[in-house]
Amino acid sequence: MPFWSCLDCSNAVITSRKLPAVLAYLDHLEEQRAGMPAEAFALAHGRTRRRILTQILPAFPASVITEARAIAESTRPLKNLPPLLGGIGSRQ
């Protein structure tokens, strides 16, 4: 099960090992946000984005986030996004 399906679950535990993928997913959401009407984005991804920004990232020290960002930028943790989220087979 991909981690992003668990981001809305109150029982989800995000560890530093998953943080690079969370940051890459946040970048993906920001790209989607730039190309969507605000209301449509809020309905589709607003809650998940808010959770990442207000609950997940604040739980980690800045040094861990910096390290995770470097990992996310040097690897492709989201290369297997499903088509709906812009992965292989998506409509461009």
Distance bins in CASP14 RR format, pairs under 12 A and 6 or more apart:
PFRMAT RR
TARGET T0000
AUTHOR 0000-0000-0000
RMODE 2
METHOD distances of the structure
MODEL  1
1 7 0 0 0 0 0 1 0 0 0 0 0
1 9 0 0 0 0 0 1 0 0 0 0 0
1 12 0 0 0 0 0 1 0 0 0 0 0
1 82 0 0 0 0 0 1 0 0 0 0 0
2 18 0 0 0 0 0 1 0 0 0 0 0
2 21 0 0 0 0 1 0 0 0 0 0 0
2 22 0 0 0 0 0 1 0 0 0 0 0
2 25 0 0 0 0 1 0 0 0 0 0 0
2 77 0 0 0 0 0 1 0 0 0 0 0
2 78 0 0 0 0 1 0 0 0 0 0 0
2 79 0 0 0 0 0 1 0 0 0 0 0
2 80 1 0 0 1 0 0 0 0 0 0 0
2 81 0 0 0 0 1 0 0 0 0 0 0
2 82 1 0 0 1 0 0 0 0 0 0 0
2 84 0 0 0 0 0 1 0 0 0 0 0
2 85 0 0 0 0 1 0 0 0 0 0 0
2 87 0 0 0 0 0 1 0 0 0 0 0
3 9 0 0 0 0 0 1 0 0 0 0 0
3 12 0 0 0 0 1 0 0 0 0 0 0
3 13 0 0 0 0 0 1 0 0 0 0 0
3 14 1 0 0 1 0 0 0 0 0 0 0
3 15 0 0 0 0 0 1 0 0 0 0 0
3 17 0 0 0 0 0 1 0 0 0 0 0
3 18 1 0 1 0 0 0 0 0 0 0 0
3 19 0 0 0 0 0 1 0 0 0 0 0
3 20 0 0 0 0 0 1 0 0 0 0 0
3 21 1 0 1 0 0 0 0 0 0 0 0
3 22 1 0 0 1 0 0 0 0 0 0 0
3 23 0 0 0 0 0 1 0 0 0 0 0
3 24 0 0 0 0 0 1 0 0 0 0 0
3 25 1 0 0 1 0 0 0 0 0 0 0
3 48 0 0 0 0 0 1 0 0 0 0 0
3 52 0 0 0 0 0 1 0 0 0 0 0
3 56 0 0 0 0 0 1 0 0 0 0 0
3 77 0 0 0 0 1 0 0 0 0 0 0
3 78 0 0 0 0 1 0 0 0 0 0 0
3 80 0 0 0 0 0 1 0 0 0 0 0
3 81 0 0 0 0 0 1 0 0 0 0 0
4 12 0 0 0 0 0 1 0 0 0 0 0
4 14 0 0 0 0 0 1 0 0 0 0 0
4 18 0 0 0 0 1 0 0 0 0 0 0
4 21 0 0 0 0 1 0 0 0 0 0 0
4 22 0 0 0 0 1 0 0 0 0 0 0
4 24 0 0 0 0 0 1 0 0 0 0 0
4 25 1 0 1 0 0 0 0 0 0 0 0
4 26 0 0 0 0 0 1 0 0 0 0 0
4 28 0 0 0 0 1 0 0 0 0 0 0
4 29 0 0 0 0 1 0 0 0 0 0 0
4 45 0 0 0 0 1 0 0 0 0 0 0
4 48 1 0 0 1 0 0 0 0 0 0 0
4 49 0 0 0 0 0 1 0 0 0 0 0
4 51 0 0 0 0 0 1 0 0 0 0 0
4 52 0 0 0 0 1 0 0 0 0 0 0
4 56 0 0 0 0 0 1 0 0 0 0 0
4 77 0 0 0 0 0 1 0 0 0 0 0
4 78 0 0 0 0 1 0 0 0 0 0 0
4 80 0 0 0 0 0 1 0 0 0 0 0
4 81 0 0 0 0 1 0 0 0 0 0 0
4 82 0 0 0 0 1 0 0 0 0 0 0
4 84 0 0 0 0 0 1 0 0 0 0 0
4 85 1 0 0 1 0 0 0 0 0 0 0
4 86 0 0 0 0 0 1 0 0 0 0 0
5 12 0 0 0 0 1 0 0 0 0 0 0
5 25 0 0 0 0 0 1 0 0 0 0 0
5 48 0 0 0 0 1 0 0 0 0 0 0
5 81 0 0 0 0 0 1 0 0 0 0 0
5 82 0 0 0 0 1 0 0 0 0 0 0
5 84 0 0 0 0 0 1 0 0 0 0 0
5 85 0 0 0 0 0 1 0 0 0 0 0
6 12 1 0 1 0 0 0 0 0 0 0 0
6 13 0 0 0 0 1 0 0 0 0 0 0
6 14 0 0 0 0 1 0 0 0 0 0 0
6 15 0 0 0 0 0 1 0 0 0 0 0
6 18 0 0 0 0 1 0 0 0 0 0 0
6 21 0 0 0 0 0 1 0 0 0 0 0
6 22 0 0 0 0 0 1 0 0 0 0 0
6 25 0 0 0 0 0 1 0 0 0 0 0
6 48 0 0 0 0 0 1 0 0 0 0 0
6 51 0 0 0 0 0 1 0 0 0 0 0
6 56 0 0 0 0 0 1 0 0 0 0 0
7 13 0 0 0 0 0 1 0 0 0 0 0
7 14 1 0 0 1 0 0 0 0 0 0 0
7 18 0 0 0 0 0 1 0 0 0 0 0
7 21 0 0 0 0 0 1 0 0 0 0 0
7 22 1 0 0 1 0 0 0 0 0 0 0
7 25 0 0 0 0 1 0 0 0 0 0 0
7 26 0 0 0 0 0 1 0 0 0 0 0
7 29 0 0 0 0 0 1 0 0 0 0 0
7 45 0 0 0 0 0 1 0 0 0 0 0
7 46 0 0 0 0 0 1 0 0 0 0 0
7 47 0 0 0 0 1 0 0 0 0 0 0
7 48 1 0 1 0 0 0 0 0 0 0 0
7 49 0 0 0 0 1 0 0 0 0 0 0
7 50 0 0 0 0 0 1 0 0 0 0 0
7 51 1 0 1 0 0 0 0 0 0 0 0
7 52 1 0 0 1 0 0 0 0 0 0 0
7 53 0 0 0 0 0 1 0 0 0 0 0
7 55 0 0 0 0 1 0 0 0 0 0 0
7 56 1 0 0 1 0 0 0 0 0 0 0
7 57 0 0 0 0 0 1 0 0 0 0 0
8 45 0 0 0 0 0 1 0 0 0 0 0
8 46 0 0 0 0 0 1 0 0 0 0 0
8 47 1 0 0 1 0 0 0 0 0 0 0
8 48 1 0 0 1 0 0 0 0 0 0 0
8 49 0 0 0 0 0 1 0 0 0 0 0
8 50 0 0 0 0 0 1 0 0 0 0 0
8 51 1 0 0 1 0 0 0 0 0 0 0
8 52 0 0 0 0 0 1 0 0 0 0 0
8 55 0 0 0 0 0 1 0 0 0 0 0
8 56 0 0 0 0 0 1 0 0 0 0 0
9 47 0 0 0 0 0 1 0 0 0 0 0
9 48 0 0 0 0 0 1 0 0 0 0 0
9 51 0 0 0 0 1 0 0 0 0 0 0
9 55 0 0 0 0 0 1 0 0 0 0 0
10 47 0 0 0 0 0 1 0 0 0 0 0
10 51 0 0 0 0 1 0 0 0 0 0 0
10 55 0 0 0 0 1 0 0 0 0 0 0
12 18 0 0 0 0 1 0 0 0 0 0 0
12 22 0 0 0 0 0 1 0 0 0 0 0
12 48 0 0 0 0 0 1 0 0 0 0 0
12 51 0 0 0 0 1 0 0 0 0 0 0
12 52 0 0 0 0 0 1 0 0 0 0 0
12 55 0 0 0 0 1 0 0 0 0 0 0
12 56 0 0 0 0 1 0 0 0 0 0 0
12 59 0 0 0 0 0 1 0 0 0 0 0
13 55 0 0 0 0 0 1 0 0 0 0 0
13 56 0 0 0 0 0 1 0 0 0 0 0
13 59 0 0 0 0 1 0 0 0 0 0 0
14 20 0 0 0 0 0 1 0 0 0 0 0
14 21 0 0 0 0 1 0 0 0 0 0 0
14 22 1 0 0 1 0 0 0 0 0 0 0
14 23 0 0 0 0 0 1 0 0 0 0 0
14 25 0 0 0 0 0 1 0 0 0 0 0
14 26 0 0 0 0 0 1 0 0 0 0 0
14 51 0 0 0 0 1 0 0 0 0 0 0
14 52 0 0 0 0 1 0 0 0 0 0 0
14 55 0 0 0 0 1 0 0 0 0 0 0
14 56 1 0 1 0 0 0 0 0 0 0 0
14 57 0 0 0 0 1 0 0 0 0 0 0
14 58 0 0 0 0 0 1 0 0 0 0 0
14 59 1 0 0 1 0 0 0 0 0 0 0
14 60 0 0 0 0 1 0 0 0 0 0 0
14 64 0 0 0 0 0 1 0 0 0 0 0
14 65 0 0 0 0 0 1 0 0 0 0 0
14 68 0 0 0 0 0 1 0 0 0 0 0
15 21 0 0 0 0 0 1 0 0 0 0 0
15 22 0 0 0 0 1 0 0 0 0 0 0
15 56 0 0 0 0 0 1 0 0 0 0 0
15 59 0 0 0 0 0 1 0 0 0 0 0
15 60 0 0 0 0 1 0 0 0 0 0 0
15 64 0 0 0 0 0 1 0 0 0 0 0
15 68 0 0 0 0 0 1 0 0 0 0 0
16 22 0 0 0 0 1 0 0 0 0 0 0
16 23 0 0 0 0 0 1 0 0 0 0 0
16 56 0 0 0 0 0 1 0 0 0 0 0
16 57 0 0 0 0 0 1 0 0 0 0 0
16 59 0 0 0 0 1 0 0 0 0 0 0
16 60 1 0 0 1 0 0 0 0 0 0 0
16 61 0 0 0 0 1 0 0 0 0 0 0
16 63 0 0 0 0 0 1 0 0 0 0 0
16 64 1 0 1 0 0 0 0 0 0 0 0
16 65 0 0 0 0 1 0 0 0 0 0 0
16 66 0 0 0 0 0 1 0 0 0 0 0
16 67 0 0 0 0 1 0 0 0 0 0 0
16 68 1 0 0 1 0 0 0 0 0 0 0
16 69 0 0 0 0 0 1 0 0 0 0 0
16 71 0 0 0 0 1 0 0 0 0 0 0
17 60 0 0 0 0 0 1 0 0 0 0 0
17 64 0 0 0 0 0 1 0 0 0 0 0
17 67 0 0 0 0 0 1 0 0 0 0 0
17 68 0 0 0 0 1 0 0 0 0 0 0
17 71 0 0 0 0 1 0 0 0 0 0 0
17 77 0 0 0 0 0 1 0 0 0 0 0
18 24 0 0 0 0 0 1 0 0 0 0 0
18 25 0 0 0 0 1 0 0 0 0 0 0
18 52 0 0 0 0 0 1 0 0 0 0 0
18 56 0 0 0 0 1 0 0 0 0 0 0
18 59 0 0 0 0 0 1 0 0 0 0 0
18 60 0 0 0 0 0 1 0 0 0 0 0
18 64 0 0 0 0 0 1 0 0 0 0 0
18 68 0 0 0 0 1 0 0 0 0 0 0
18 71 0 0 0 0 0 1 0 0 0 0 0
18 72 0 0 0 0 0 1 0 0 0 0 0
18 77 0 0 0 0 1 0 0 0 0 0 0
18 78 0 0 0 0 0 1 0 0 0 0 0
19 25 0 0 0 0 0 1 0 0 0 0 0
19 26 0 0 0 0 0 1 0 0 0 0 0
19 52 0 0 0 0 0 1 0 0 0 0 0
19 56 0 0 0 0 1 0 0 0 0 0 0
19 57 0 0 0 0 1 0 0 0 0 0 0
19 59 0 0 0 0 1 0 0 0 0 0 0
19 60 1 0 0 1 0 0 0 0 0 0 0
19 61 0 0 0 0 0 1 0 0 0 0 0
19 63 0 0 0 0 0 1 0 0 0 0 0
19 64 1 0 0 1 0 0 0 0 0 0 0
19 65 1 0 0 1 0 0 0 0 0 0 0
19 66 0 0 0 0 0 1 0 0 0 0 0
19 67 0 0 0 0 1 0 0 0 0 0 0
19 68 1 1 0 0 0 0 0 0 0 0 0
19 69 0 0 0 0 1 0 0 0 0 0 0
19 70 0 0 0 0 0 1 0 0 0 0 0
19 71 0 0 0 0 1 0 0 0 0 0 0
19 72 0 0 0 0 1 0 0 0 0 0 0
19 77 0 0 0 0 1 0 0 0 0 0 0
20 26 0 0 0 0 0 1 0 0 0 0 0
20 27 0 0 0 0 0 1 0 0 0 0 0
20 60 0 0 0 0 0 1 0 0 0 0 0
20 64 0 0 0 0 0 1 0 0 0 0 0
20 65 0 0 0 0 1 0 0 0 0 0 0
20 66 0 0 0 0 0 1 0 0 0 0 0
20 67 0 0 0 0 1 0 0 0 0 0 0
20 68 1 0 1 0 0 0 0 0 0 0 0
20 69 1 0 0 1 0 0 0 0 0 0 0
20 70 0 0 0 0 1 0 0 0 0 0 0
20 71 1 0 1 0 0 0 0 0 0 0 0
20 72 1 0 1 0 0 0 0 0 0 0 0
20 73 0 0 0 0 1 0 0 0 0 0 0
20 74 0 0 0 0 1 0 0 0 0 0 0
20 75 1 0 0 1 0 0 0 0 0 0 0
20 76 0 0 0 0 0 1 0 0 0 0 0
20 77 1 0 1 0 0 0 0 0 0 0 0
20 78 0 0 0 0 1 0 0 0 0 0 0
21 27 0 0 0 0 0 1 0 0 0 0 0
21 28 0 0 0 0 0 1 0 0 0 0 0
21 52 0 0 0 0 0 1 0 0 0 0 0
21 56 0 0 0 0 0 1 0 0 0 0 0
21 68 0 0 0 0 1 0 0 0 0 0 0
21 69 0 0 0 0 0 1 0 0 0 0 0
21 71 0 0 0 0 1 0 0 0 0 0 0
21 72 1 0 0 1 0 0 0 0 0 0 0
21 75 0 0 0 0 1 0 0 0 0 0 0
21 76 0 0 0 0 0 1 0 0 0 0 0
21 77 1 0 1 0 0 0 0 0 0 0 0
21 78 1 0 0 1 0 0 0 0 0 0 0
21 79 0 0 0 0 0 1 0 0 0 0 0
21 80 0 0 0 0 0 1 0 0 0 0 0
21 81 0 0 0 0 0 1 0 0 0 0 0
22 28 0 0 0 0 0 1 0 0 0 0 0
22 29 0 0 0 0 0 1 0 0 0 0 0
22 48 0 0 0 0 0 1 0 0 0 0 0
22 49 0 0 0 0 0 1 0 0 0 0 0
22 51 0 0 0 0 1 0 0 0 0 0 0
22 52 1 0 0 1 0 0 0 0 0 0 0
22 53 0 0 0 0 0 1 0 0 0 0 0
22 55 0 0 0 0 0 1 0 0 0 0 0
22 56 1 0 0 1 0 0 0 0 0 0 0
22 57 1 0 0 1 0 0 0 0 0 0 0
22 59 0 0 0 0 0 1 0 0 0 0 0
22 60 0 0 0 0 1 0 0 0 0 0 0
22 64 0 0 0 0 0 1 0 0 0 0 0
22 65 0 0 0 0 1 0 0 0 0 0 0
22 68 1 0 0 1 0 0 0 0 0 0 0
22 69 0 0 0 0 0 1 0 0 0 0 0
22 71 0 0 0 0 0 1 0 0 0 0 0
22 72 0 0 0 0 1 0 0 0 0 0 0
22 77 0 0 0 0 1 0 0 0 0 0 0
22 78 0 0 0 0 0 1 0 0 0 0 0
23 29 0 0 0 0 0 1 0 0 0 0 0
23 30 0 0 0 0 0 1 0 0 0 0 0
23 52 0 0 0 0 1 0 0 0 0 0 0
23 53 0 0 0 0 0 1 0 0 0 0 0
23 56 0 0 0 0 1 0 0 0 0 0 0
23 57 0 0 0 0 1 0 0 0 0 0 0
23 60 0 0 0 0 0 1 0 0 0 0 0
23 64 0 0 0 0 0 1 0 0 0 0 0
23 65 1 0 0 1 0 0 0 0 0 0 0
23 66 0 0 0 0 0 1 0 0 0 0 0
23 67 0 0 0 0 0 1 0 0 0 0 0
23 68 1 0 1 0 0 0 0 0 0 0 0
23 69 1 0 1 0 0 0 0 0 0 0 0
23 70 0 0 0 0 1 0 0 0 0 0 0
23 71 0 0 0 0 1 0 0 0 0 0 0
23 72 1 0 1 0 0 0 0 0 0 0 0
23 73 0 0 0 0 1 0 0 0 0 0 0
23 74 0 0 0 0 0 1 0 0 0 0 0
23 75 0 0 0 0 0 1 0 0 0 0 0
23 77 0 0 0 0 1 0 0 0 0 0 0
23 78 0 0 0 0 1 0 0 0 0 0 0
24 30 0 0 0 0 0 1 0 0 0 0 0
24 31 0 0 0 0 0 1 0 0 0 0 0
24 52 0 0 0 0 0 1 0 0 0 0 0
24 68 0 0 0 0 1 0 0 0 0 0 0
24 69 0 0 0 0 1 0 0 0 0 0 0
24 70 0 0 0 0 0 1 0 0 0 0 0
24 71 0 0 0 0 1 0 0 0 0 0 0
24 72 1 0 1 0 0 0 0 0 0 0 0
24 73 0 0 0 0 1 0 0 0 0 0 0
24 74 0 0 0 0 0 1 0 0 0 0 0
24 75 0 0 0 0 1 0 0 0 0 0 0
24 76 1 0 0 1 0 0 0 0 0 0 0
24 77 1 0 1 0 0 0 0 0 0 0 0
24 78 1 0 1 0 0 0 0 0 0 0 0
24 79 0 0 0 0 1 0 0 0 0 0 0
24 80 0 0 0 0 0 1 0 0 0 0 0
24 81 0 0 0 0 1 0 0 0 0 0 0
24 85 0 0 0 0 0 1 0 0 0 0 0
25 31 0 0 0 0 0 1 0 0 0 0 0
25 32 0 0 0 0 0 1 0 0 0 0 0
25 45 0 0 0 0 1 0 0 0 0 0 0
25 48 0 0 0 0 1 0 0 0 0 0 0
25 49 0 0 0 0 1 0 0 0 0 0 0
25 51 0 0 0 0 0 1 0 0 0 0 0
25 52 1 0 0 1 0 0 0 0 0 0 0
25 53 0 0 0 0 0 1 0 0 0 0 0
25 56 0 0 0 0 0 1 0 0 0 0 0
25 57 0 0 0 0 0 1 0 0 0 0 0
25 68 0 0 0 0 0 1 0 0 0 0 0
25 72 0 0 0 0 1 0 0 0 0 0 0
25 77 0 0 0 0 1 0 0 0 0 0 0
25 78 1 0 0 1 0 0 0 0 0 0 0
25 80 0 0 0 0 0 1 0 0 0 0 0
25 81 0 0 0 0 1 0 0 0 0 0 0
25 85 0 0 0 0 1 0 0 0 0 0 0
25 86 0 0 0 0 0 1 0 0 0 0 0
26 32 0 0 0 0 0 1 0 0 0 0 0
26 33 0 0 0 0 0 1 0 0 0 0 0
26 45 0 0 0 0 0 1 0 0 0 0 0
26 46 0 0 0 0 0 1 0 0 0 0 0
26 48 0 0 0 0 1 0 0 0 0 0 0
26 49 1 0 0 1 0 0 0 0 0 0 0
26 50 0 0 0 0 0 1 0 0 0 0 0
26 51 0 0 0 0 0 1 0 0 0 0 0
26 52 1 0 1 0 0 0 0 0 0 0 0
26 53 1 0 0 1 0 0 0 0 0 0 0
26 54 0 0 0 0 0 1 0 0 0 0 0
26 56 0 0 0 0 1 0 0 0 0 0 0
26 57 0 0 0 0 1 0 0 0 0 0 0
26 65 0 0 0 0 0 1 0 0 0 0 0
26 68 0 0 0 0 0 1 0 0 0 0 0
26 69 0 0 0 0 0 1 0 0 0 0 0
26 72 0 0 0 0 1 0 0 0 0 0 0
26 77 0 0 0 0 0 1 0 0 0 0 0
26 78 0 0 0 0 0 1 0 0 0 0 0
27 33 0 0 0 0 0 1 0 0 0 0 0
27 34 0 0 0 0 0 1 0 0 0 0 0
27 49 0 0 0 0 0 1 0 0 0 0 0
27 52 0 0 0 0 0 1 0 0 0 0 0
27 68 0 0 0 0 0 1 0 0 0 0 0
27 69 0 0 0 0 1 0 0 0 0 0 0
27 72 1 0 0 1 0 0 0 0 0 0 0
27 73 0 0 0 0 1 0 0 0 0 0 0
27 76 0 0 0 0 0 1 0 0 0 0 0
27 77 0 0 0 0 0 1 0 0 0 0 0
27 78 0 0 0 0 1 0 0 0 0 0 0
27 81 0 0 0 0 0 1 0 0 0 0 0
28 34 0 0 0 0 0 1 0 0 0 0 0
28 45 0 0 0 0 1 0 0 0 0 0 0
28 48 0 0 0 0 0 1 0 0 0 0 0
28 49 0 0 0 0 0 1 0 0 0 0 0
28 52 0 0 0 0 0 1 0 0 0 0 0
28 72 0 0 0 0 0 1 0 0 0 0 0
28 76 0 0 0 0 0 1 0 0 0 0 0
28 77 0 0 0 0 0 1 0 0 0 0 0
28 78 1 0 0 1 0 0 0 0 0 0 0
28 79 0 0 0 0 0 1 0 0 0 0 0
28 81 1 0 0 1 0 0 0 0 0 0 0
28 82 0 0 0 0 0 1 0 0 0 0 0
28 84 0 0 0 0 0 1 0 0 0 0 0
28 85 1 0 0 1 0 0 0 0 0 0 0
28 86 1 0 0 1 0 0 0 0 0 0 0
28 87 0 0 0 0 1 0 0 0 0 0 0
28 90 0 0 0 0 0 1 0 0 0 0 0
29 35 0 0 0 0 0 1 0 0 0 0 0
29 36 0 0 0 0 0 1 0 0 0 0 0
29 41 0 0 0 0 1 0 0 0 0 0 0
29 42 0 0 0 0 0 1 0 0 0 0 0
29 44 0 0 0 0 1 0 0 0 0 0 0
29 45 1 0 1 0 0 0 0 0 0 0 0
29 46 1 0 0 1 0 0 0 0 0 0 0
29 47 0 0 0 0 0 1 0 0 0 0 0
29 48 1 0 0 1 0 0 0 0 0 0 0
29 49 1 0 1 0 0 0 0 0 0 0 0
29 50 0 0 0 0 0 1 0 0 0 0 0
29 51 0 0 0 0 0 1 0 0 0 0 0
29 52 1 0 0 1 0 0 0 0 0 0 0
29 53 0 0 0 0 1 0 0 0 0 0 0
29 78 0 0 0 0 0 1 0 0 0 0 0
29 81 0 0 0 0 0 1 0 0 0 0 0
29 85 0 0 0 0 1 0 0 0 0 0 0
29 86 0 0 0 0 0 1 0 0 0 0 0
30 36 0 0 0 0 0 1 0 0 0 0 0
30 41 0 0 0 0 1 0 0 0 0 0 0
30 45 0 0 0 0 1 0 0 0 0 0 0
30 46 0 0 0 0 0 1 0 0 0 0 0
30 48 0 0 0 0 0 1 0 0 0 0 0
30 49 0 0 0 0 1 0 0 0 0 0 0
30 52 0 0 0 0 0 1 0 0 0 0 0
30 53 0 0 0 0 0 1 0 0 0 0 0
31 41 0 0 0 0 0 1 0 0 0 0 0
31 45 0 0 0 0 0 1 0 0 0 0 0
31 49 0 0 0 0 0 1 0 0 0 0 0
31 78 0 0 0 0 0 1 0 0 0 0 0
31 81 0 0 0 0 0 1 0 0 0 0 0
31 85 0 0 0 0 0 1 0 0 0 0 0
31 86 0 0 0 0 1 0 0 0 0 0 0
32 38 0 0 0 0 0 1 0 0 0 0 0
32 40 0 0 0 0 1 0 0 0 0 0 0
32 41 1 0 0 1 0 0 0 0 0 0 0
32 42 0 0 0 0 0 1 0 0 0 0 0
32 44 1 0 0 1 0 0 0 0 0 0 0
32 45 1 0 0 1 0 0 0 0 0 0 0
32 46 0 0 0 0 0 1 0 0 0 0 0
32 48 0 0 0 0 0 1 0 0 0 0 0
32 49 0 0 0 0 1 0 0 0 0 0 0
32 81 0 0 0 0 0 1 0 0 0 0 0
32 84 0 0 0 0 0 1 0 0 0 0 0
32 85 0 0 0 0 1 0 0 0 0 0 0
32 86 0 0 0 0 1 0 0 0 0 0 0
32 90 0 0 0 0 0 1 0 0 0 0 0
33 39 0 0 0 0 0 1 0 0 0 0 0
33 40 0 0 0 0 1 0 0 0 0 0 0
33 41 1 0 1 0 0 0 0 0 0 0 0
33 42 0 0 0 0 1 0 0 0 0 0 0
33 44 0 0 0 0 1 0 0 0 0 0 0
33 45 1 0 0 1 0 0 0 0 0 0 0
33 46 0 0 0 0 1 0 0 0 0 0 0
33 48 0 0 0 0 0 1 0 0 0 0 0
33 49 1 0 0 1 0 0 0 0 0 0 0
33 50 0 0 0 0 0 1 0 0 0 0 0
33 53 0 0 0 0 0 1 0 0 0 0 0
34 41 0 0 0 0 1 0 0 0 0 0 0
34 45 0 0 0 0 0 1 0 0 0 0 0
35 41 1 0 0 1 0 0 0 0 0 0 0
35 44 0 0 0 0 0 1 0 0 0 0 0
35 45 0 0 0 0 0 1 0 0 0 0 0
36 42 0 0 0 0 1 0 0 0 0 0 0
36 43 0 0 0 0 1 0 0 0 0 0 0
36 44 1 0 0 1 0 0 0 0 0 0 0
36 45 0 0 0 0 1 0 0 0 0 0 0
36 46 0 0 0 0 0 1 0 0 0 0 0
36 49 0 0 0 0 0 1 0 0 0 0 0
37 43 0 0 0 0 1 0 0 0 0 0 0
37 44 0 0 0 0 0 1 0 0 0 0 0
38 44 0 0 0 0 0 1 0 0 0 0 0
38 45 0 0 0 0 0 1 0 0 0 0 0
38 46 0 0 0 0 1 0 0 0 0 0 0
38 49 0 0 0 0 0 1 0 0 0 0 0
39 45 0 0 0 0 0 1 0 0 0 0 0
39 46 0 0 0 0 0 1 0 0 0 0 0
40 46 0 0 0 0 0 1 0 0 0 0 0
41 47 0 0 0 0 0 1 0 0 0 0 0
41 48 0 0 0 0 0 1 0 0 0 0 0
41 49 0 0 0 0 1 0 0 0 0 0 0
41 50 0 0 0 0 0 1 0 0 0 0 0
42 48 0 0 0 0 0 1 0 0 0 0 0
42 49 0 0 0 0 1 0 0 0 0 0 0
42 50 0 0 0 0 1 0 0 0 0 0 0
43 49 0 0 0 0 0 1 0 0 0 0 0
44 84 0 0 0 0 1 0 0 0 0 0 0
44 85 0 0 0 0 0 1 0 0 0 0 0
45 51 0 0 0 0 0 1 0 0 0 0 0
45 52 0 0 0 0 1 0 0 0 0 0 0
45 53 0 0 0 0 0 1 0 0 0 0 0
45 84 0 0 0 0 0 1 0 0 0 0 0
45 85 0 0 0 0 1 0 0 0 0 0 0
46 52 0 0 0 0 1 0 0 0 0 0 0
46 53 0 0 0 0 1 0 0 0 0 0 0
46 54 0 0 0 0 0 1 0 0 0 0 0
47 53 0 0 0 0 0 1 0 0 0 0 0
47 54 0 0 0 0 0 1 0 0 0 0 0
47 55 0 0 0 0 0 1 0 0 0 0 0
48 54 0 0 0 0 0 1 0 0 0 0 0
48 55 0 0 0 0 0 1 0 0 0 0 0
48 56 0 0 0 0 1 0 0 0 0 0 0
48 85 0 0 0 0 0 1 0 0 0 0 0
49 55 0 0 0 0 0 1 0 0 0 0 0
49 56 0 0 0 0 0 1 0 0 0 0 0
49 57 0 0 0 0 0 1 0 0 0 0 0
50 56 0 0 0 0 0 1 0 0 0 0 0
50 57 0 0 0 0 0 1 0 0 0 0 0
50 58 0 0 0 0 0 1 0 0 0 0 0
51 57 0 0 0 0 1 0 0 0 0 0 0
51 58 0 0 0 0 0 1 0 0 0 0 0
51 59 0 0 0 0 0 1 0 0 0 0 0
52 58 0 0 0 0 1 0 0 0 0 0 0
52 59 0 0 0 0 0 1 0 0 0 0 0
52 60 0 0 0 0 0 1 0 0 0 0 0
52 65 0 0 0 0 0 1 0 0 0 0 0
53 59 0 0 0 0 0 1 0 0 0 0 0
53 65 0 0 0 0 0 1 0 0 0 0 0
56 64 0 0 0 0 0 1 0 0 0 0 0
56 65 0 0 0 0 0 1 0 0 0 0 0
56 68 0 0 0 0 0 1 0 0 0 0 0
57 64 0 0 0 0 1 0 0 0 0 0 0
57 65 1 0 0 1 0 0 0 0 0 0 0
57 66 0 0 0 0 0 1 0 0 0 0 0
57 68 0 0 0 0 1 0 0 0 0 0 0
57 69 0 0 0 0 0 1 0 0 0 0 0
58 64 0 0 0 0 0 1 0 0 0 0 0
58 65 0 0 0 0 1 0 0 0 0 0 0
59 65 0 0 0 0 1 0 0 0 0 0 0
60 66 0 0 0 0 1 0 0 0 0 0 0
60 67 0 0 0 0 1 0 0 0 0 0 0
60 68 1 0 0 1 0 0 0 0 0 0 0
60 69 0 0 0 0 0 1 0 0 0 0 0
61 67 0 0 0 0 1 0 0 0 0 0 0
61 68 0 0 0 0 0 1 0 0 0 0 0
62 68 0 0 0 0 0 1 0 0 0 0 0
62 69 0 0 0 0 0 1 0 0 0 0 0
63 69 0 0 0 0 0 1 0 0 0 0 0
63 70 0 0 0 0 0 1 0 0 0 0 0
64 70 0 0 0 0 0 1 0 0 0 0 0
64 71 0 0 0 0 0 1 0 0 0 0 0
65 71 0 0 0 0 0 1 0 0 0 0 0
65 72 0 0 0 0 0 1 0 0 0 0 0
66 72 0 0 0 0 0 1 0 0 0 0 0
66 73 0 0 0 0 0 1 0 0 0 0 0
67 73 0 0 0 0 0 1 0 0 0 0 0
67 74 0 0 0 0 0 1 0 0 0 0 0
68 74 0 0 0 0 0 1 0 0 0 0 0
68 75 0 0 0 0 0 1 0 0 0 0 0
68 77 0 0 0 0 1 0 0 0 0 0 0
69 75 0 0 0 0 0 1 0 0 0 0 0
69 77 0 0 0 0 0 1 0 0 0 0 0
71 77 1 0 0 1 0 0 0 0 0 0 0
72 78 0 0 0 0 1 0 0 0 0 0 0
72 79 0 0 0 0 0 1 0 0 0 0 0
76 87 0 0 0 0 0 1 0 0 0 0 0
76 88 0 0 0 0 0 1 0 0 0 0 0
78 85 0 0 0 0 1 0 0 0 0 0 0
78 86 0 0 0 0 1 0 0 0 0 0 0
78 87 1 0 0 1 0 0 0 0 0 0 0
78 88 0 0 0 0 0 1 0 0 0 0 0
79 85 0 0 0 0 0 1 0 0 0 0 0
79 86 0 0 0 0 0 1 0 0 0 0 0
79 87 1 0 0 1 0 0 0 0 0 0 0
79 88 0 0 0 0 1 0 0 0 0 0 0
80 86 0 0 0 0 0 1 0 0 0 0 0
80 87 1 0 0 1 0 0 0 0 0 0 0
80 88 1 0 0 1 0 0 0 0 0 0 0
80 89 0 0 0 0 0 1 0 0 0 0 0
80 90 0 0 0 0 0 1 0 0 0 0 0
81 87 1 1 0 0 0 0 0 0 0 0 0
81 88 1 0 0 1 0 0 0 0 0 0 0
81 89 0 0 0 0 1 0 0 0 0 0 0
81 90 1 0 0 1 0 0 0 0 0 0 0
82 88 0 0 0 0 1 0 0 0 0 0 0
82 89 0 0 0 0 1 0 0 0 0 0 0
82 90 0 0 0 0 1 0 0 0 0 0 0
83 89 1 0 1 0 0 0 0 0 0 0 0
83 90 1 0 1 0 0 0 0 0 0 0 0
83 91 1 0 0 1 0 0 0 0 0 0 0
83 92 0 0 0 0 0 1 0 0 0 0 0
84 90 1 0 0 1 0 0 0 0 0 0 0
84 91 0 0 0 0 1 0 0 0 0 0 0
85 91 0 0 0 0 0 1 0 0 0 0 0
86 92 0 0 0 0 1 0 0 0 0 0 0
END
